[in-house]
Amino acid sequence: MRLTLIDIHDTDADHDVGGQDLPNLVTVKVEGVAVDDVLAAHPFAALKPFNVQPSQHLGLPEHVEFCTFSFHDDIQRFFGVEPEKSADDIAFDRYCRRAYVRTVGELRAAIADLPDDFPLIHTGRKFNQDRTIEHFNALGLQLQTGTWIFTGPGLPAWGDPRWSLRLGGFDPSDWAKIMDGTWRNITAADLKE
């Protein structure tokens, strides 16, 4: 028995039902056995089909159709068809990551394949006029080096200060300086003056 996916008809497109999901109508070509044998065999059970019958929607001989609430991608994969990836899917595969980095080398390795113009953001906060806090995604991170005592796996709760790199968000007053153009970067030479 050979079953080939012919069509996935989105019945939601036929009706304006105010957000109610309607099933997909799937048409399958049958080869090597009779349509009645396919109807008796239940080969589509993984897709939780209902209303399995000879093709009526497309009216094709030696075809069956059924309704299912399975997603298009799942239906395609069931029949051995790898769905075409959208631009969002490709971007997700390329860019998605979450890493715990402990050194500058680990940071470089974690981001080595990202494009040079990949934005850096932080989630900032500010107070609204009604004194509630608003969170927003702000472009840019604060890079700061200094000597800090820090914690981590295998480290004592209190240790000696060590030179380290810290990436993080700006506090609201610094972010206000960035937005009004008065922020300036500082180096050791600036601090010595």
N, C-alpha and C positions, 0 to 999 in steps of 0.2 A: 504494500500500500504506500503510495506516494501522495503527500498532501502539500500543495503549493499555495502560498498566500497570494490572492489576487487583489483584494481591496479591503480597506478599513474605512467604512463610512461613518462619519461623525454625525449621529442623529441629532445632537444638540444644535447643529447648524441649520436643521430643518424647522426648528421650533423656537419661539421666543417664550421661554417658560419661567423667566424671572430667576435664573440661577440654579434651577433644578437640573441635576446631572442626568442625562439620558444615556443609555448604553451605546457602545459602538456596535455596528453591524459588520461582521466579518464574512467575506466571501472567500472560499477555498476551492481550488481545483482538485478533483479526485482522479488518481491514475492507478491502475493495477487492480482495483476492486470496484464493485458496484456501489453506488451511492447509498443503497439500503444497508450494505455491510458497514459503511462508515457510520451511519446513523445508529446502528446497533452497537458499535464498538466503543463509543464515547472517547475518541482519541484526544479531545480538547479539554479534558477534565481539569487540567492545571489552570486553565483560563476561566474556570467557573462559568461555562456557557449555559445559556438557556435559549429556548425557541430554536433548537437545532433542526434544520429542515433542508430539503432541496432548494437550490437557489431560486428565489422569487424576485428579489430586489433588482438584480442584474439579468435574471431570466436566462442564465447560461446552463446548458445541459452538462451533466457530469460535474456539477459543482454543488457544494453545500454552503449554507450560511448559518450564522448563529449570532446571538447577542451576547455581549460581555461588558462588564464594567472595568475590565483590565485596561491599563494604559497602552497607548500606541506602541511605545518602546517594548513593553513586555510581550505584546502580541507579535511584533516583528521578531523578537529574539526567540520566541517559542517556535517559529517557523524557520529559524536559522538565518534570519536577515538582520545584520547589524545596523541599527538605526544610524542615520547620518547625524553627525554632531553639529550642534549649533555653535555660533561664535562664543556664546557664554560657556558652553560645555568645554570647548577647546581652551578658553582662558582659565576656567576652573582647573582643568588638568595641568595646565602649565604653571599657574601661579599659586595655587592653594598650598599652604604650609603653615605649620605651627611648630616652633622650635624653641628649645631652651638652650640658649647660648651663654657660655661662661667667659669666653675670651674674644678678643678682637678677631683672632683667626677663625673661631667657630662662627662669628658673625659674618665674616667674609665668605666662608664656605656656604652658609645658609642662604646667602643672597647672591651668590656668584652668577647664577643664570638669569637673574632679573635684569630687565633693560635699564640703562643708565637713567632714563627719564621716569622710572617707576616712582610714583608719589610717596612721600613719607607723611603720615598724619598722626595726630594724637587726638584723644577725646578730651576736649577742654570743657570748662564750665564757667558760667557767669551768672550773676544774679539778675533776674528780670525786675521790672519796676515794682511788681508785687512781692519782691524779696524771695521768690522761689528760684531754685537753681535750674538753669537750662544747660543741658549737655549738648555739645556740637562737635562735629569732626573738623578739626582745624588742620590746615596744610602746614607741615613742617614739624620737626621734633627739636627739642633742646638737646644738644650734645654738650656734655660737660665732663671735664676731667678734674680729679681732685683726690685727696686722701680721705678714705672712709673706712669705717669698720663695717663689714658686711657679713651676712649669713648665707649659708648654702649647704648642700649635702657634704657631710664629712668635715664641716668647719665648726669650731667652738661657737657657742652663743655670743661670746665676747672675745674678740681677737685684737690684733694690732692693726692700726690704720694702714691701708695700702693704696698706692696710686691705682686708680681705676677709671674706666670710661662709663658714663651713665647716659643713657638715652631715655628721654621721657618728655612729658608735656610741659608746657609753660604754665606758670601760675597766672591767674587773671590779670594781675598788674603788668606782668611782662608781655602777655598777649595784647593788652591795650597798647603798649609801646610799639609792638610789631604792626598792629592795624593802623596806628596813626603815623608810622614811619620814623619813630624816634629810637627804635631799638638799635643797638650796635653790638657787634661781636667783641669779645674781650680776649686778649692773649696775656701771657705772663708779662710782656713788656708794658702793656697798658696798666697792669696792677702795680708795677714798680714805679710808675711816674707819680 
